[in-house]
Amino acid sequence: MNDRIDRQDSVVKRIIDGSITIDSVEEFEELLKAFPKDPRLHRVFADRLLEEKSINAAEEYKTSAKLFIEADMPLQAITCKIFEWRIIKPSKEERLAFHSALCECNPQNIEVQKFFTKLAYEEMIALMAEIVPHNYPANTTLRKFGDEENELCFIVSGALEETHYHRLEADKKVQKKSTSNLIEGDIFGEIYPFEEDKLSGSDIESITLVELLKIAKVKLTALCGEHPNLNLLMRNLCKFRFESNHKGHSKTVRKATRHQLPMQVDLKIFQEESGKPPLTLSGFTDDISLGGTCVILGAKYQTGDINQLTGKNVKIQMRLPIESIVLNILGSIVWGKEIPVEGKKTAIIGVQFKEIGHVDRGILKGYCFGSEAEQNLIWSLWNSLMEKK
């Protein structure tokens, strides 16, 4: 079997960035059955409904915001609420409930995320009224060296490359200093202190599709004048950004999130006709959660229309690339599609899990959401496995 897939290019990720198109609302709803707790997928579905001018977009933004809160990602949750409240004006009770949930988030070591959890109710409402979401495709120049710094940008999703410059004191020439990545949860825009006019000391270009929340410096200055605590929080946030730059901190774009870790699987797809043997296939998981998974089927899959598998019950045998662990999980196929992988048409199915034993569930949870060291070990074992094929 030689179905090597790019681990940076998962199916859910490609749906989110638009490189895989979901043809209908109904197809999206089927896919969400396999990933009911994926906030990003719900967010993309909400955007799709908004494009179609469906009032149901508000409910999807609400669901996505709730899931982002549960994932301790307040910046992303606020973005969803901005869209939701544009569609349906919230009551004060709803605004208060969201603020309370926001304050209960516990983001780890991400200063921008922590910033939003420290806002008072009035500060949150005032800030949300002024920040505006913007999307930019990959390879878009967002800031040039020497541009006026007149806005602050929060990175909701995606990755950017920042190239820093400094002037040599002797001849005042500009020389390239360093290059680093900006990722979700970062900010850019040297707008503090507010009374100083500043020019950009770097070029910033998007690496991937990027979503930003932007607020004009003049509006932020006014808000901070009205809310002293917001001014203090903003000063500390900008100070952290400044110090991080000067310490030369460099981030790398993550190879994959934990739920994208690959796993080799065998499938038994049960036929509806009595006495007919199950269809036996093999493949790799491409995204996996406690609720379901996407499976890229092996090269031997040649059974016709992939959609004919939708609705069938399936038994998945998962072989973890660590400690020779094998999991057996029952589910149903809720979605199927052909997508390009390494230039070839490849069949992929979405499976919603039905029954997971207590022990298997604990193992799967540890596999998907283990420590970074555990993830690195799994990737190392996975690479060793693929090199032998």
N, C-alpha and C positions, 0 to 999 in steps of 0.2 A: 504494500500500500504506500502510495507516494503523494498523499494529499497534504502537502505542507502549506499552512496558512500563515499569513502575516499576523502575528499576535497584536500588532498595533492597530489592526484594521478590523475590529470586531463588527459583527452584524449590527448590534444595537448602536455602536458608535457611528457606523456608516448611515444608519437611518437618521440619527441625530444630526449629522453633518450634511445630509441631503444626497449623499452619493448612492444610496439605495432609496428608491421611491416606493412608498406604499400607495397603492392605486385607489383605495377607497376608504371611507370612514369605517365600513364594516370590517375590512381587512385589518385596520389598525386596532379595532376593538378585539379581534381574535388574537392578535399578537400580544395585547396587554394581558390576556388571560395567562400567558406564560410568564409575564413579568409585571405582576400587579403592584409591586412595591418599588418599581424603578421610577424615581421622580423625574429623571430627564426624559424618559419615554413619554410619561404623562404630559410633560411640558411641550414636547414636540407635537403631540396629539392636540393639545390645547391651541398651539399656534396654527395647526392645520384647520381646526374648527373655526378659529378667528378669521382665517383667510376666506372661508366659506360663509362668513357672516352668520355663524350659528350661535345662538344664545347659550348653547351647551358648553361653549368655550370657557365661560365663567366657572362652571363646576369643575372642569378639568384643571384650570389654573388653581382653583381652591385645593383640589386633591394634590397637585404637584407641590404647592406651598406646604401643605401638611407633611408630606413625605420628606421634603427638604428640611423642615424643622426637626423631624425625627432623626435625620441624618446629621444634625448639628451644622447645617449650612444656611445660616440666616440671610446672607447676601442673596443667595439664589431664591430663598423663600420670599424675600421682599420684592424681588423682581416679578415673581408670579403674582403677588398681591397687587402690584401696580397695574398689571394687565387685567386682573379680575375686577378690581374696583373701577376701572375705566368702563367696564361693561355694565356692571350692576353696582350702584352706589351702596356702600355698606352702612349699616346702622352703627351707632356709637358702641353698642354692646359688641358687635363683631370686631370693630377696630380695637377695643380694649382686650378682647379675648386673644387677638393675634399678637398684640404687644406683650401680653402675659406669657404666651407660648414662646415668643422671641427671647424674652429675658431668661427663660429656662434652658435655652440652648447652652451647650457646653463645648464649644469648638476648642480643639487642642492646638495651642501654639500658633494660631493664625490670627494675627493682630487685627486684620480688617474684619474678620468674622466676629471677633470679640467686641469690636467697636460698636456693631449694631445691637449687641445684647446689652450694652450699657446705656443706651438712649432712653431718656424719659419718654412717656407717652406723647407729650406735646412736641418733643424734638423729633420723634419718629414720624409723626404725621406731617410736620413742617418739611422735613427732609424729603419724604416720599412725594410731596406735592411739587418738588422742584427737580428731582433727579429724573433723567430721561433715558430709556433704553435705546441702544443703537447696535446694529449688526454690521459686521464687515467681513467680506470674504478673505480667504488666504491671500498673502502677498500684497496686502494693502498698506501703503505708508500712512501711518496715523500721526506721526510727529517727525519733523526734520530739525536737525541742529540749527539753532538760531531762531526757531519759531517762538512767538510770544506764548508764555505759559498763562493761559486764561481759563483753564477748566481742570477739574479733578475727575479722573476716570477710575471706576471700580471694575475689575475684570470678573465678569460673571461666569464666563466659560471660554475655553480656547486657550491658545498660547501665542505669545509675541516674542520677538527678538529685539533687545535694546542694545544699541551700540553707543558706548559712552566716549566722549572726547574731552580733552583738556588742552589748555593753551600753555605752551612753553614760555616761561617768564622771559627768557633771553631775547627771543625774536618775535614773540606774540603769535607764532604759527600754531595752527591747530593740529593736534596729533591724536590718532586713534588710541584710546586707552584700553577698553575691554568690551567684551560682548557677553551678555547674559540673557536668560530667558525670563519672561514674565508669564505667570500662569494664573489660573482662577484663584481668587482670594488675594491677589496683589492689587496695588494701585499705581498710577503714574500721573504726573502733573505737579510740578514744583510751584505751588501757589501760596505757600506759607513762608514767612509772614505776609498777611494780606496787603499790608501797606507798601510792600516792595514789588517793583516790576521786574520780572525775571524772564530770561530767554532760555529755551531748551538747550541742555548740554548733551543731548543724545538724539539719535534717530531711533524710531520705534516702528517696526513693521510686523504685521500679523503673519504667523506661521500657519495657523489653521483658521477655520471659521471662528470668529470672535464675537462675543456679546459683551457690551460695556454698559454700565450705568454712568452717565455723565452729568455733572452739575457745573454751571458756569461760576467762575471765581467771584464775580460781582454778586451773584445770588447767594453763594455760600457765605460770603463776607457779611451780607445783610442778616442771614439766619444766625450766624455766630454772634452778631451784635445783639440780637434779641434773646439768645439763649446762652448764657455764660457757660453752662456745663457742656453744651455742644462745642463751644469754642475750645474748652480745655481738652475734650476728647479728640477734636480735630488736630489740635496742636501736637498732642502726643502721637497721633497716627502719622502725621507728616514728619515728625521728628524720627519716628521708627523707620520710615521709608528712607529718609536722608542718611541715617546712620547705617542702614543695610547696604546702601549704595557705596558708601565710603569704606566699609569693611570688606568690600569686594565679594559679597555673598553671591554665589552663582547657583542658579537652580537649573535642573534639567527637566525636560518634558518627560513625564512618566511613560514608561513603555506600555503599561496597561494597568487598569484598575483591577482590584483583586477578583471581582466577579468575572473577569475576562480570561482567567487562567485556563489553559486548555486541558482537556481530559479525553482520553481515548475511550470510546464506548461501543458496545454491541447492542443492537436493538432487535426485539421480536415484536413485529407489528401484527396484531391479531386480525384475522379476516372475519367478516360478518357471516360468511357462508359456513354452516355447520360442517365440521369434519375437514375443512380446508386447513392445511398447515400454515403456521404463521410465516410472514415474510421476514427473513433474517438479513439484516444490514449492519454495516459498521460505519464509524465516522469519528468526528471530534466535536466536543462541545466548543462553542465559540463565545457564548455568554452563559453564565449560570447564576441562579439565585436559589433561595430556599423554596421559591414558588414554581420554578420551571427553568427551561434552558433552550437555547438554539443549538441545533446539531447540523454540522456540515457533513453530508453523506459522502461515503466513499465513492471511488471511481466506478465500482461495480453497479451502482444504482442505475438501472436502465428499465424502469417499469412504466414509463409513459408519463402522463400528466401528474406533476407533483401534487396538484390539488386533490387528486383522488385519495390521497392519504389522510386528508383532513377529516377529523371526527373519529378516527380509528384509535382503539386502545393500544398501548405500547408498554413493553417492559424494557427498561434501560439498565444495562449492566455497565457500571462506570468503574474504570480501573485508574485509581489515583497514581500519579507518578512518584509516590512516596510510600514506603513501608508495605508495598504490595497489597494495598487495601482495595477490596472490590465492594461496591455498593450496588444493590438491586432496588430499583424504584419503579413503581407503576405510575402511568400517566396517560394522557390522551393528546393526540396531535391536533393542535388548534390552528395551525398556520403553515403554509408552505410556499416556497418561492424559488425561482432560479436566479442566481446572482453571478457576476463575474468574479472569479478568484484566479489570480495569476494568469489572466487573459483567457480563461476557459469558463464556460457556463457550468455552474455547480449547483446542485440541489441542496436546499436548506429547509429544515422544518423547525417549527416552534412547538415545544412540548410543555403542557401544563401538568405539574406533578399532582397525583391524587393521594397517594399513601407513602409516607416516609416513616420508617420505624424510629423509635426514640434514639437508639444508638446511632443509626445511620444519619439521622438528622444532626446529631451532635458532631459527627465526623465531617459532614458536608459543611456545617457552619464554620468549623475550624479551618477547613480547606479554603473556603471563600473569603473568610474575614480574619485569618490569622495574622500574626505579626509580620512586619516587613522582612525580618530575617527568615521567617518560615517561607514567605513568598519567594524570596531570592533563592532559597534552597530548592523549592519546587521548580522554578525556572531553570536552574542548573541541571536538575534531573531531566526535565523536559527536553532541553537542548541535547543532552547526552542521548536520549532516546531517539530523537529525530536524526542525529548524526549517524546512527546505526542503520537507518532505513534506506 
